[in-house]
Amino acid sequence: MSNKELAIDIINQIPECKLTYVIDMLNGIKGLLIDNVEEIDPDDLDLSMIAEAKKLNDGTTISFEKLLEKDGLSYADLQD
């Protein structure tokens, strides 16, 4: 069964009174399906945010355990 056939089968199982929600979702998704999207060059704001992020990020990483330790916490502190 193709994805389209599966979608139609699922839609056929939805009561008529609920189809409005499905139609709204499908229309929203359809609006996201844009073909041939061109890449947009970054503007001045984008470039300044990229530069700031590069200054703040030196490329190093830290484990979650080390991050907790740095803040004086442990896994036990996260348990409810």
N, CA, C and O atoms as CSV, one atom per row, in Angstrom:
chain,resi,resn,atom,element,x,y,z
A,1,MET,N,N,0.851,-1.176,0.000
A,1,MET,CA,C,0.000,0.000,0.000
A,1,MET,C,C,0.897,1.240,0.000
A,1,MET,O,O,1.825,1.350,0.802
A,2,SER,N,N,0.610,2.153,-0.896
A,2,SER,CA,C,1.401,3.373,-0.977
A,2,SER,C,C,1.051,4.307,0.191
A,2,SER,O,O,0.038,4.119,0.864
A,3,ASN,N,N,1.890,5.298,0.416
A,3,ASN,CA,C,1.615,6.270,1.478
A,3,ASN,C,C,0.308,7.016,1.223
A,3,ASN,O,O,-0.448,7.295,2.154
A,4,LYS,N,N,0.050,7.336,-0.044
A,4,LYS,CA,C,-1.183,8.048,-0.382
A,4,LYS,C,C,-2.397,7.170,-0.088
A,4,LYS,O,O,-3.395,7.640,0.458
A,5,GLU,N,N,-2.304,5.886,-0.457
A,5,GLU,CA,C,-3.403,4.963,-0.183
A,5,GLU,C,C,-3.617,4.797,1.317
A,5,GLU,O,O,-4.755,4.727,1.782
A,6,LEU,N,N,-2.535,4.733,2.065
A,6,LEU,CA,C,-2.623,4.618,3.522
A,6,LEU,C,C,-3.275,5.862,4.124
A,6,LEU,O,O,-4.118,5.751,5.014
A,7,ALA,N,N,-2.892,7.037,3.645
A,7,ALA,CA,C,-3.488,8.285,4.126
A,7,ALA,C,C,-4.982,8.320,3.831
A,7,ALA,O,O,-5.779,8.711,4.683
A,8,ILE,N,N,-5.353,7.918,2.643
A,8,ILE,CA,C,-6.773,7.901,2.266
A,8,ILE,C,C,-7.546,6.904,3.128
A,8,ILE,O,O,-8.673,7.173,3.543
A,9,ASP,N,N,-6.931,5.754,3.393
A,9,ASP,CA,C,-7.569,4.748,4.243
A,9,ASP,C,C,-7.805,5.303,5.648
A,9,ASP,O,O,-8.873,5.102,6.226
A,10,ILE,N,N,-6.820,5.995,6.191
A,10,ILE,CA,C,-6.971,6.590,7.521
A,10,ILE,C,C,-8.049,7.672,7.505
A,10,ILE,O,O,-8.883,7.736,8.408
A,11,ILE,N,N,-8.029,8.521,6.479
A,11,ILE,CA,C,-9.036,9.576,6.364
A,11,ILE,C,C,-10.440,8.980,6.270
A,11,ILE,O,O,-11.386,9.522,6.841
A,12,ASN,N,N,-10.576,7.874,5.555
A,12,ASN,CA,C,-11.886,7.224,5.424
A,12,ASN,C,C,-12.423,6.714,6.759
A,12,ASN,O,O,-13.627,6.502,6.902
A,13,GLN,N,N,-11.533,6.514,7.740
A,13,GLN,CA,C,-11.950,6.029,9.051
A,13,GLN,C,C,-12.332,7.163,10.013
A,13,GLN,O,O,-12.855,6.911,11.098
A,14,ILE,N,N,-12.072,8.394,9.614
A,14,ILE,CA,C,-12.351,9.547,10.474
A,14,ILE,C,C,-13.802,9.970,10.275
A,14,ILE,O,O,-14.268,10.083,9.141
A,15,PRO,N,N,-14.517,10.205,11.373
A,15,PRO,CA,C,-15.920,10.645,11.236
A,15,PRO,C,C,-16.006,11.978,10.495
A,15,PRO,O,O,-15.120,12.824,10.612
A,16,GLU,N,N,-17.074,12.149,9.740
A,16,GLU,CA,C,-17.280,13.357,8.932
A,16,GLU,C,C,-17.150,14.633,9.770
A,16,GLU,O,O,-16.609,15.634,9.301
A,17,CYS,N,N,-17.647,14.594,11.007
A,17,CYS,CA,C,-17.616,15.795,11.853
A,17,CYS,C,C,-16.203,16.194,12.262
A,17,CYS,O,O,-15.991,17.328,12.692
A,18,LYS,N,N,-15.238,15.298,12.141
A,18,LYS,CA,C,-13.842,15.599,12.506
A,18,LYS,C,C,-12.970,15.941,11.296
A,18,LYS,O,O,-11.815,16.334,11.462
A,19,LEU,N,N,-13.503,15.798,10.091
A,19,LEU,CA,C,-12.702,16.013,8.887
A,19,LEU,C,C,-12.250,17.453,8.714
A,19,LEU,O,O,-11.264,17.704,8.021
A,20,THR,N,N,-12.941,18.399,9.321
A,20,THR,CA,C,-12.532,19.797,9.239
A,20,THR,C,C,-11.108,19.966,9.765
A,20,THR,O,O,-10.307,20.708,9.197
A,21,TYR,N,N,-10.805,19.261,10.866
A,21,TYR,CA,C,-9.466,19.344,11.447
A,21,TYR,C,C,-8.414,18.774,10.487
A,21,TYR,O,O,-7.331,19.338,10.327
A,22,VAL,N,N,-8.751,17.663,9.863
A,22,VAL,CA,C,-7.829,17.024,8.916
A,22,VAL,C,C,-7.593,17.943,7.719
A,22,VAL,O,O,-6.460,18.096,7.262
A,23,ILE,N,N,-8.655,18.547,7.221
A,23,ILE,CA,C,-8.534,19.449,6.069
A,23,ILE,C,C,-7.659,20.644,6.419
A,23,ILE,O,O,-6.818,21.054,5.619
A,24,ASP,N,N,-7.855,21.210,7.622
A,24,ASP,CA,C,-7.016,22.332,8.051
A,24,ASP,C,C,-5.546,21.931,8.133
A,24,ASP,O,O,-4.666,22.683,7.715
A,25,MET,N,N,-5.288,20.733,8.680
A,25,MET,CA,C,-3.900,20.261,8.775
A,25,MET,C,C,-3.297,20.053,7.394
A,25,MET,O,O,-2.162,20.457,7.142
A,26,LEU,N,N,-4.047,19.429,6.508
A,26,LEU,CA,C,-3.531,19.172,5.162
A,26,LEU,C,C,-3.262,20.466,4.406
A,26,LEU,O,O,-2.262,20.576,3.697
A,27,ASN,N,N,-4.148,21.444,4.555
A,27,ASN,CA,C,-3.915,22.737,3.905
A,27,ASN,C,C,-2.664,23.414,4.470
A,27,ASN,O,O,-1.906,24.041,3.730
A,28,GLY,N,N,-2.455,23.288,5.767
A,28,GLY,CA,C,-1.253,23.858,6.377
A,28,GLY,C,C,0.011,23.192,5.865
A,28,GLY,O,O,1.007,23.858,5.585
A,29,ILE,N,N,-0.038,21.874,5.746
A,29,ILE,CA,C,1.120,21.130,5.235
A,29,ILE,C,C,1.357,21.464,3.767
A,29,ILE,O,O,2.497,21.632,3.335
A,30,LYS,N,N,0.278,21.557,3.010
A,30,LYS,CA,C,0.399,21.864,1.582
A,30,LYS,C,C,1.120,23.202,1.383
A,30,LYS,O,O,1.897,23.362,0.442
A,31,GLY,N,N,0.856,24.151,2.271
A,31,GLY,CA,C,1.511,25.447,2.185
A,31,GLY,C,C,3.008,25.382,2.440
A,31,GLY,O,O,3.752,26.272,2.028
A,32,LEU,N,N,3.454,24.323,3.124
A,32,LEU,CA,C,4.888,24.165,3.404
A,32,LEU,C,C,5.643,23.496,2.268
A,32,LEU,O,O,6.874,23.513,2.244
A,33,LEU,N,N,4.927,22.914,1.338
A,33,LEU,CA,C,5.543,22.157,0.255
A,33,LEU,C,C,5.844,23.067,-0.927
A,33,LEU,O,O,5.116,23.088,-1.919
A,34,ILE,N,N,6.918,23.807,-0.802
A,34,ILE,CA,C,7.304,24.746,-1.847
A,34,ILE,C,C,8.467,24.136,-2.627
A,34,ILE,O,O,9.505,23.801,-2.055
A,35,ASP,N,N,8.281,23.998,-3.920
A,35,ASP,CA,C,9.343,23.455,-4.767
A,35,ASP,C,C,10.326,24.548,-5.148
A,35,ASP,O,O,9.991,25.732,-5.171
A,36,ASN,N,N,11.533,24.129,-5.443
A,36,ASN,CA,C,12.578,25.024,-5.947
A,36,ASN,C,C,12.818,26.230,-5.031
A,36,ASN,O,O,12.881,27.372,-5.486
A,37,VAL,N,N,12.948,25.951,-3.748
A,37,VAL,CA,C,13.210,27.028,-2.798
A,37,VAL,C,C,14.631,27.528,-3.022
A,37,VAL,O,O,15.587,26.752,-3.019
A,38,GLU,N,N,14.752,28.829,-3.216
A,38,GLU,CA,C,16.063,29.418,-3.417
A,38,GLU,C,C,16.652,29.804,-2.065
A,38,GLU,O,O,15.938,30.226,-1.155
A,39,GLU,N,N,17.955,29.651,-1.955
A,39,GLU,CA,C,18.622,30.055,-0.725
A,39,GLU,C,C,18.700,31.576,-0.700
A,39,GLU,O,O,19.051,32.219,-1.689
A,40,ILE,N,N,18.369,32.122,0.441
A,40,ILE,CA,C,18.378,33.576,0.599
A,40,ILE,C,C,19.676,33.978,1.263
A,40,ILE,O,O,20.071,33.387,2.269
A,41,ASP,N,N,20.344,34.976,0.713
A,41,ASP,CA,C,21.585,35.460,1.307
A,41,ASP,C,C,21.289,36.111,2.653
A,41,ASP,O,O,20.278,36.797,2.804
A,42,PRO,N,N,22.171,35.899,3.633
A,42,PRO,CA,C,21.942,36.507,4.944
A,42,PRO,C,C,22.037,38.026,4.872
A,42,PRO,O,O,22.870,38.579,4.154
A,43,ASP,N,N,21.163,38.691,5.635
A,43,ASP,CA,C,21.214,40.153,5.695
A,43,ASP,C,C,22.138,40.573,6.837
A,43,ASP,O,O,22.772,39.724,7.463
A,44,ASP,N,N,22.219,41.868,7.111
A,44,ASP,CA,C,23.133,42.380,8.138
A,44,ASP,C,C,22.832,41.806,9.516
A,44,ASP,O,O,23.752,41.484,10.268
A,45,LEU,N,N,21.545,41.673,9.855
A,45,LEU,CA,C,21.184,41.108,11.152
A,45,LEU,C,C,21.646,39.663,11.244
A,45,LEU,O,O,22.218,39.255,12.255
A,46,ASP,N,N,21.400,38.885,10.193
A,46,ASP,CA,C,21.844,37.491,10.170
A,46,ASP,C,C,23.356,37.411,10.351
A,46,ASP,O,O,23.852,36.618,11.151
A,47,LEU,N,N,24.083,38.234,9.604
A,47,LEU,CA,C,25.542,38.207,9.671
A,47,LEU,C,C,26.048,38.579,11.061
A,47,LEU,O,O,27.020,37.997,11.541
A,48,SER,N,N,25.398,39.543,11.709
A,48,SER,CA,C,25.842,39.930,13.055
A,48,SER,C,C,25.558,38.818,14.059
A,48,SER,O,O,26.361,38.583,14.962
A,49,MET,N,N,24.409,38.119,13.911
A,49,MET,CA,C,24.107,37.007,14.811
A,49,MET,C,C,25.071,35.843,14.592
A,49,MET,O,O,25.475,35.183,15.549
A,50,ILE,N,N,25.437,35.591,13.350
A,50,ILE,CA,C,26.400,34.528,13.046
A,50,ILE,C,C,27.750,34.862,13.659
A,50,ILE,O,O,28.395,33.995,14.249
A,51,ALA,N,N,28.183,36.109,13.526
A,51,ALA,CA,C,29.467,36.532,14.091
A,51,ALA,C,C,29.452,36.402,15.612
A,51,ALA,O,O,30.432,35.942,16.199
A,52,GLU,N,N,28.363,36.797,16.255
A,52,GLU,CA,C,28.246,36.692,17.715
A,52,GLU,C,C,28.283,35.234,18.160
A,52,GLU,O,O,28.936,34.899,19.149
A,53,ALA,N,N,27.587,34.375,17.437
A,53,ALA,CA,C,27.580,32.948,17.766
A,53,ALA,C,C,28.973,32.350,17.625
A,53,ALA,O,O,29.375,31.519,18.439
A,54,LYS,N,N,29.709,32.764,16.604
A,54,LYS,CA,C,31.072,32.252,16.419
A,54,LYS,C,C,31.987,32.700,17.553
A,54,LYS,O,O,32.879,31.955,17.960
A,55,LYS,N,N,31.772,33.916,18.070
A,55,LYS,CA,C,32.571,34.398,19.203
A,55,LYS,C,C,32.272,33.583,20.458
A,55,LYS,O,O,33.176,33.287,21.239
A,56,LEU,N,N,31.004,33.221,20.652
A,56,LEU,CA,C,30.597,32.509,21.860
A,56,LEU,C,C,30.903,31.013,21.792
A,56,LEU,O,O,31.028,30.367,22.833
A,57,ASN,N,N,31.024,30.462,20.610
A,57,ASN,CA,C,31.215,29.027,20.449
A,57,ASN,C,C,32.640,28.750,19.978
A,57,ASN,O,O,33.002,29.035,18.837
A,58,ASP,N,N,33.432,28.190,20.879
A,58,ASP,CA,C,34.819,27.882,20.505
A,58,ASP,C,C,34.970,26.469,19.955
A,58,ASP,O,O,36.086,26.025,19.683
A,59,GLY,N,N,33.858,25.761,19.790
A,59,GLY,CA,C,33.898,24.426,19.205
A,59,GLY,C,C,34.056,23.311,20.211
A,59,GLY,O,O,33.994,22.141,19.835
A,60,THR,N,N,34.258,23.628,21.477
A,60,THR,CA,C,34.406,22.580,22.478
A,60,THR,C,C,33.032,22.114,22.938
A,60,THR,O,O,32.041,22.835,22.822
A,61,THR,N,N,32.994,20.922,23.449
A,61,THR,CA,C,31.755,20.369,23.989
A,61,THR,C,C,31.972,19.951,25.430
A,61,THR,O,O,33.107,19.812,25.888
A,62,ILE,N,N,30.876,19.755,26.134
A,62,ILE,CA,C,30.944,19.315,27.524
A,62,ILE,C,C,29.850,18.273,27.713
A,62,ILE,O,O,28.752,18.411,27.174
A,63,SER,N,N,30.150,17.240,28.472
A,63,SER,CA,C,29.150,16.200,28.712
A,63,SER,C,C,28.083,16.729,29.661
A,63,SER,O,O,28.296,17.699,30.389
A,64,PHE,N,N,26.939,16.074,29.635
A,64,PHE,CA,C,25.837,16.475,30.513
A,64,PHE,C,C,26.256,16.334,31.974
A,64,PHE,O,O,25.926,17.174,32.811
A,65,GLU,N,N,26.990,15.257,32.268
A,65,GLU,CA,C,27.456,15.033,33.638
A,65,GLU,C,C,28.351,16.178,34.108
A,65,GLU,O,O,28.213,16.654,35.234
A,66,LYS,N,N,29.266,16.618,33.248
A,66,LYS,CA,C,30.168,17.725,33.600
A,66,LYS,C,C,29.388,19.021,33.789
A,66,LYS,O,O,29.705,19.820,34.670
A,67,LEU,N,N,28.366,19.227,32.956
A,67,LEU,CA,C,27.543,20.417,33.082
A,67,LEU,C,C,26.805,20.430,34.414
A,67,LEU,O,O,26.737,21.460,35.085
A,68,LEU,N,N,26.248,19.269,34.794
A,68,LEU,CA,C,25.595,19.174,36.097
A,68,LEU,C,C,26.583,19.446,37.223
A,68,LEU,O,O,26.294,20.189,38.161
A,69,GLU,N,N,27.759,18.825,37.109
A,69,GLU,CA,C,28.801,18.983,38.127
A,69,GLU,C,C,29.215,20.448,38.255
A,69,GLU,O,O,29.433,20.948,39.359
A,70,LYS,N,N,29.319,21.123,37.123
A,70,LYS,CA,C,29.707,22.538,37.108
A,70,LYS,C,C,28.710,23.381,37.905
A,70,LYS,O,O,29.087,24.348,38.568
A,71,ASP,N,N,27.428,22.998,37.830
A,71,ASP,CA,C,26.386,23.723,38.557
A,71,ASP,C,C,26.091,23.132,39.922
A,71,ASP,O,O,25.126,23.523,40.580
A,72,GLY,N,N,26.920,22.190,40.349
A,72,GLY,CA,C,26.750,21.591,41.669
A,72,GLY,C,C,25.564,20.664,41.765
A,72,GLY,O,O,24.976,20.518,42.836
A,73,LEU,N,N,25.202,20.035,40.663
A,73,LEU,CA,C,24.054,19.151,40.632
A,73,LEU,C,C,24.475,17.732,40.255
A,73,LEU,O,O,25.604,17.495,39.824
A,74,SER,N,N,23.548,16.804,40.426
A,74,SER,CA,C,23.757,15.421,39.999
A,74,SER,C,C,22.458,14.927,39.384
A,74,SER,O,O,21.438,15.616,39.424
A,75,TYR,N,N,22.502,13.724,38.814
A,75,TYR,CA,C,21.289,13.138,38.259
A,75,TYR,C,C,20.210,13.015,39.335
A,75,TYR,O,O,19.024,13.202,39.064
A,76,ALA,N,N,20.638,12.697,40.560
A,76,ALA,CA,C,19.677,12.532,41.656
A,76,ALA,C,C,18.901,13.832,41.895
A,76,ALA,O,O,17.726,13.792,42.259
A,77,ASP,N,N,19.541,14.963,41.696
A,77,ASP,CA,C,18.865,16.249,41.889
A,77,ASP,C,C,17.770,16.485,40.847
A,77,ASP,O,O,16.861,17.286,41.065
A,78,LEU,N,N,17.861,15.802,39.744
A,78,LEU,CA,C,16.878,15.984,38.663
A,78,LEU,C,C,15.666,15.075,38.823
A,78,LEU,O,O,14.650,15.263,38.153
A,79,GLN,N,N,15.774,14.092,39.707
A,79,GLN,CA,C,14.680,13.154,39.909
A,79,GLN,C,C,13.585,13.800,40.737
A,79,GLN,O,O,13.841,14.602,41.635
A,80,ASP,N,N,12.387,13.436,40.415
A,80,ASP,CA,C,11.243,14.002,41.119
A,80,ASP,C,C,10.746,13.055,42.165
A,80,ASP,O,O,9.781,13.359,42.866
